Amino acid sequence: MQTSNAVVTEPLNAMPLNAVSSISLPIFGPNATHAVFERMEGVENPPLIHRGRASTEPPPRLPSKLPPPGNLHLRILLGKHISHGRVGVVYEASVSSKDSSPDAASYALPPLVAKISRHKHCEDLEHEFYYYEELESLQGVVVPRCYGLFQTRVRHGLSVIPPELEEDAHKDNPGPTDAGFVPAPAEPAPKMIAGIVSVMLLERLGGHLPVGKPLPEGT
């Protein structure tokens, strides 16, 4: 009778959206090591004013189905530059298991990206994160999963972005297209100076869907 030496492992549970209370990223500059970013709540935008009156009140937020907030810490490593805009710069992100909370290894995470605020744009990410909280029930279905907004204060002369990734952001910045569209001038990738830095941790999605063409099977 043959026996198998294979080890059967239980499938990992998906990490709850509120399981992470803090993250850390390497910091670049003189005598720098890493910085810890604490989880923050989203901030609602002020109501729209139309003809001197506030617009209609939005419907109430659906009750959350998340478990009680967790206390996990994740060490985040930045990878390739993906995109940038007025508010922030987006990079591939991965988790260093040896520098994270041991319990984090019991959860499954999808591929991730980190959206890092530009200088003086932290509040924009606070408002953006608020709407991810509003759309909790749709995360992982029609909007990406968002694992939190995290903030810290970085002193003058230090940077959250590795110098080589700052260079990549400039290289990846497209010039005018054949159609004549000129993108807004890109600021340098956020070499943060004396102020608050926000990082939003998101599920990474695929490329752009084709417009005017049938979608691939299973999309």
C-alpha positions, 0 to 999 in steps of 0.5 A: 500500500502506497502512502503519500508524503504530501502536506495538505495545507488549508486555503488561506482566508481573504484578508479583511479590508480593515485588518491592517492598522499600520504599514511601514515603508523604507525611507531614503535620505541621511540616516533613514531606515523606515517610517511607520504609517498609522491607519486613518479614516476617510473624510467626507467631502463638503456638500455640493451647493447649487444655487445657494442651497445644498444638494439632496442628502445622499442615501445613508451608508449601508451597515458594514459587514466587516469584522472588528478592526484588526491590528496587523502591521505590514512592511510594504516594498515598492516596485515598478512605477505604474502611473501618476497624476495630480494627487499622487503616484502609484507603484506596484507594492508587495508585502515583506512577510518577515517584517510584518505581523506573524498573523498576516501570513494566515491571510491571502492578499491579491496583488497590490499597489500603493498610491502615495500622495504628492506634497500638500495632497494628503487631504485628497486621498482622505476624501478618496478613501472615504468613498471606498468606505462608502462602497465597501459592499462593492469592493472586489466586485466593481471597484478594487479592494482598499485595505486602508489609508495610512499617514505619517510625517516625514521630515525635510530631506527624506523621501518615501520613494526610492531615487531609482523609482523617481527616475522611472516616473520621469521616464514613464511620463508620456509626451504629447500623443499623436491625437494632440493630447498633452497631459498635465505636467508631471511634478517630480515623484513625491520627494516629501518635505516636512509634512504629512504623507498619505499612502493608500493600499489597493488591490491591483487591477488589470489593464484598460478594458477595450472601448467599443469591442466585445469584452473577453470571456469571463471579464 
